């Protein structure tokens, strides 16, 4: 019997990977006692809420004992303007309010896409409902110009009608002026969340001050820099919003959270940190995913060049080039989803490539391909059947099919390249792969924030741990 050398990956056929991955997913679903289908969440906006009676106005209380920090319903995890448009419309007595977003970034080269168009991120009310001439009002509304800031890759505006008036408010300052005086909890929460980039749990996190204005308790979540296993911190922040809409923020202290950054797919060597500043956590996740898809273009282009230089089989080189094209398409799809969530996708910046040894290429492939990208493929498959956020499941289906092929390519590259290394180099590659797998297992065991997980269809901890273990048993 021929014994395979220690830690060499077994050859993998692309045709068998889709069957393998789907069988693992079905078995894991069955073991968890759940089916793969998830009913999409309704898009109906919840009514705004007044500040709780228990939170008496007090302009001087700043500290851990704030009486309004635990007043949010359990199902609310983050204030989102898309879910509060109806309340914001009513507060300003508007007939109609519409949020528009645009993403003009070319996610794989950092330039601007001249063909990008504005999309509606949400709407509330009836356009021109109280206008004396509905036709004239509709014509004025149709003629509104969004006008993003010159050179801005991502922007959002509010378009509205009020009586015979049709207008556009751009940025937090113009929105605050539209609502001034700020006399509702939802308005104060909006200013705190969008001007200061805070995570505000709900409108109950705002309370009126005796001297006028509001206090809003929120948290500034640290950025993800796309390093696997990075845990995020939350800086508790108190924002005071004046009746005229001006505001100041005071940091109260920083603590670790249970939220971890997503494990990326194939990350290119030399990728620079690129934080996402979106307020909506689902939008942040989608923006990070779009950034990672775009960054993977560089990784596959480098892999194709390096494989060709090493004399790899032409089929491997062609598959790497095809994968780069796949990732360009994925970046556009995920970028559109992020834009609909009001999230900006940061441009990809990668340091100039440098010549690498076969050992360095194999070690990166072991971590970024055999572990990270293999998990990304399985995660995308789960999302394609579980995501509740409209549009996510449909988008993830084709992406998952491509990512499964990319995972197969990683293992094929490993099976061809690693036998060409020295025994010491193979041992180091094996150690890197096992270390990345152990870090992945620890990461998925902690899970995602429940709201993010359900909206995006991300596997919960028990299911994720079973999937990681099954993948390891089938492929290692």
N, C-alpha and C positions, 0 to 999 in steps of 0.2 A: 504494500500500500504506500502511495506517495504522500508524504507529510508536507503540508504547507508550511513555509518558514514562519517563524513567530511574528504575529501581528500583521501579516500581509493581507490586504483586503481581497475578498473573493471577487472574481470577475462578475460584472453585472450587465445583463442585457436590458436595453432601453424598453423593449417590448414587454418585459415582465414587470417593470416597476409600477405601472398604473394598477395592475391587478394586485400586486403585493400591497401597495399603499391603501387601496380601497378595502381590501380584505382585513387589514389591520384596523382600519377605522371602524368598519362594521362590527368587528369582534369587540373592540373597545366600547362602542356604543351599547352593545348587548350586555357586556359585563357591568356597565354603569347603570343598566336598567332604563335607558332612554333611547328614543328614536332620534334620527338625524334631522327631523323637520322642526322648525321653529316658526311660530306665527309672528309675522312682522308686527312691530309696535305701532299703534295708531299715531297719526301726526297731529291730533287735536291739541291745541294749546291749552294749558291749564290756566285758570283765572289767577290773577295776581292776588297776593294776600297782604293784609294790613299787618303792621307790626304788632306782636303779641301784647296783650294787656299786662302780662306779668313783667315785661321789660319797661320799667318806669324810666322816664327821661333822666339822664344823669350825665352832665357834660364833663365830669371829672374822673370817671372810672376808666382806667386803662390798666389792664393786667389780666392774669390768668383767670380770675373769677368773673369774667364778663357774663352777666345773666342771660344774654341772648345768643350764646354760642351753640346751644344744643336744642334749638327750637324748631329745627327743620324736620319735616316728615321723613321717615326712614327711606322712602323711595326716591327722595331728591338728593342727588349727589353734587350737583353743580348748577349754578345759575346760567342759563343760556338765553340770549336775546331771541333766538329763533323760536323758543318755546314761550316767549312773553310778548310777542308782537301785538296780540290783541289787547293786553293790558296797557302796553305803551301807547298804542293808538288811542285807547279811551282816555288815558291820562291827559293827552294833548288835544283831546276832542277832535281828532282827525277822522275823516270819512274812510281813509284807506292808507295803509302803511306797507311798504314793500322793501325788503332788504335785497340789495343786489351785490354780487361779488364778481371779481374778475381775477384770473391768474394768467399772467402773460409770460411767465418764466419758462424757458426751455430747460427742463430739469437736468438734462445731461450735459449742457455746455455753459449754463449760467447766463445766457443771453435772453433777449426778450422775443416772444413769439408775436409777430405782427398780426397773426390771424386769430388771436384769442378773442372771445366774445364774452359779454356780460351774461351772468346767469342769475335767476331769481332764487335767493336763499330762503325765502319765506314771505308770506303776505297775510294781511288781516284786514277785514272790513270790506266795504263795497266802494269801488272807485267812483268818484263824482256823485255820491249819493245825495248830497244836499246842494249841488250846484244849481244856479238859476238856469244855466244852459248846459245840459249834459254833453252835448256835442262839442261846444267850445272848450269845456273842461277836458274832455277826452283828447281833443287835438293838442291842448297845451301839455297834457301829460305825455303824449306820444313824442312831443318835441323836446322833452327834457334831455339834457346832456349829462352823462355821468362824470366825464372828465376826471380820470384818475390823475394823481400827481405825476408830473413829468418824470419819466424814468422809473416809476414804481412798478415792480413786478406783480404785486398783489394789492388789491384795494377793495373796499366795500363802501357803499353809500346807502342812504335811506331815501326812497322816493315816496311822496305822499300827495294826497289831495285833501283840502279843507275848504268846504264851500266852493267858491269859484277859483280858489288858489290851487296851483299845482307846483310843487317844488322839490328840490333835492337837498338833503343835508349830508355833508361829507365830513366824516371824522367825529370824534367824541365832542369836541367843542361846539360844533354846529348843532349836534343832536341836543346837547345840554341847553343851548340857547333856544331851541325849538320848544323845550319843555319848561323852561324857567317861568315862575319859580319852582324849584325842585320840592314838591310837596307830597310825594308818594314813595313808599319803600322800594317799589320796583324801579323807579327812576334813579334813586340813590344807588341801588345795587348795580344797575347798568353802568353808571359812571365809574364806580369802584372797579368793576370787573374789566371794563374795556379801556379805561384810561390808565389804570395802574397794573394791568395784566395779572389780576388776581383770580384765584378760584374762590368764588363766593357760593356758599352752599345753597342758599335760597333767599327769597325776599325777606324771610323772617330774620335773616342775619343783619338787617338794617333796623335801627330804632331812632325815633325822633329825639332831638335835643331840646332842652327847655329854652335855650337861647335862640332856637331856630336852626334849621339844617338837620343833618343826619350823621349818625355813626354807622359804619358798615364794617363788620368783621369778616376778613377773608384770609386767604393764604397764598403766598407766592411760591409756586412749586418750582424746584430747580429744574434746569433744562436737561434733556437727554442729549448726550453727545454720541449716541450710537455705538457705545461700547457695551458688549453683552454683560449682563449681570449688574449694571450700574443701578444702585438704589438711590431714590430721589429724596430730597429734603423739602420740608414745608416751613416757610417763614410766616408765622402768624402776624397779620398786619391789620392795623386799625386805620380806616379811611374816614376822614371827616369831610362831609360834603356840605358846602354852603348853599343857601337858597338860590344864589345866582349861578350855581353849577360848578364853581371852582372847588378844588379839593386838595387835601394834603394827606400823605400816608406816613404812618409811624410803625416801624418794625417792632414786634413784641418779643420775638425769640424764635429760634429755629430748632426743629426736631426732625428726626428720621421718620420716614413713612414706610408703609408696607408695599408701596408701589414701586415696581421695578421697570426699567426701560426694556423695550422688547428686544429679544435676541435677533440680531440682524441676519439677513441672508448672506450672499457672497459679497463681502466688503473689500474694496480694492486697497492695496498697499498704498499708504500715503494719504488716505482720506482725512480731510481736516474736519474738526468739530463744527457742527452746524445746528445750533439749538432752534427749536420751534417755539414761538411765543404766543400761540393760539390760546385763547381762554377756555374754549370747549375741549375737554379731555379727549373726546372722540375725534374731534378735529385735529388735535395734536398728534394722536396715534396715526391718523390717516396721512398727515403731513410728513411724519417721520417715515412712514412706509413708502410714500412717493419719493422722498429723498433717497431712501435706500435702494429702491428700484432703479432710480437714475444713476446712483453710484455704481451699481452692479454692471452697468454698461461698460465702465472703465475696466472693471475686474475681468470681464469676459474678453474684451478686446486685448488686454494684456496677456491673458491666458492663451488666446489663439496665437498671438505672435510668439510667445515663449514655447508653446508646444511645437509650432512649425520649426523654430530654431533648434529644438532638441531632436527633430526627426520623428515626431509622433505620427501615427497613422493619419492619413488625410481626413478620415471620417471624424476623428476627434477634433481636429482643427476646424472643420466645417461646422461641427455641432457647437463649438465655442462661439464662432461668429454668428450662427443662427441665434444662440442664446442672447448675445448682445442686442440683436434686433428685437427679440422678445421683450427684453427689459426696457427698451425705449417705449414700446407700446404700453407696458405695465405702468411706467412712470406717467404717461399721459392719462391713463385711466384713473390711477390713484390720485393724481393731481386734481382731476375734475371732482372726485369725491371729496377731497380735502377742501376745495374751493366752495362746494355746496355747504360745507360745515363752517365756512368762514375762516378757514385756516390757511396761512401762507406757507408754501413749500420753500425752504431755503435753497439757494443755488448750491450745486455740487462743486466743491473745490478739492482737487486731488493734486498732490505734489508730482512733479515731473517723474516719470517712471525711470527706474535705474535697473541696470543689468542684475539678474539674480541667478543663483545657482539652482541646479535641479533639486537640491535638498530644500532650499528656501521655498521653491514653488510647491514641492510636495507637502511641506509642513503647512503652508497657507491653505492648500487644497484640502488637507485633512480637517482643519478647523472650520474654514469658511464654507467649504463644499460638503464634506462628508458629515458634518455636524450641523452647522448653522443653516445651510441651504436645504439640507434634507429635512430638518425640522420645519423650516419655512414652507416647504411643499406640503407637509402633513397638516400644518396649521391652516394653510390656505384651503385645503380640502375640507377641513372642518368648518371653516367660515362659509364656504360655498353652500352649505346645507343648514347652518345654524344662525347666521347673522340676521338680526331683527331690524337694523337700520335699513330703510328703503334704498335699494340700489346696490348694497354691498354684496349680498349673496350672488346676485347676477353677475357682478363684475368679477368676483373671486373664482367663479367656475372656470372660465378660460385661463385665468392666471394660474390656477392650481394645476391644470393640465400641463402648462409650460414648465412650472416649477418642478413637477415630478420628473420631467425630462432632464431638467438641470441637475436634479439630485442624482439621476442615473449617470449623467456625464461626470459628476464629481467622483463617483465610485469607479467608473471606467478609467478616468485619468489616474486615480490612485493605483488601480490594478496594473496599469501599464508602466507608470513612473516609479513606484516604490521598489519593485524588484531590481531596478537599476542603481539603487543607492547602496552604500556600505551597510554592514550590519549595525554599526553604531548609529548611522543616520536613520535607518529604519526604526530603531528603538526610540530615537528622539521623536520621530514623526508619530509613532504609536503613542508615546507619552502625551504629546500635544493633543492628539485626537481624544484620548481617554480623559484628559483634563477638561477639554471643552465639553465633552459629553456629561461629565460629572457636574460642571457648572450649569449646564442646561437643565439637568435634572433638579438641581437645587432651585433654580430660577422658576421653573414651571410649578414646583410644589407650593410656591407662595401665591401664585395666581395673580390675576389682574383685578383692578377695581371692578366690582360687580356690574356697575352701569356700563363700563367700557366693554367688559367681556360679553354681556348679553347683546349690546348694540352691534358689536362687530363679529359675534359668533366665535370668539376665542375660547379654546377648550378650558373648562374649569380645572382646578388643580388635580383632582382625582383622575379625570379623563386624560389630562395632559401627561401625568406621570405614567399612566398605563401605555400611552402612545409612545413615549420616549423609550420605555423599557422594551416594548415590542419591536420598535425600529432597531434598537441595539441588538436584540437577539437575532433578528432576521438578517442584519447586514454586517455585523462585526465578525 
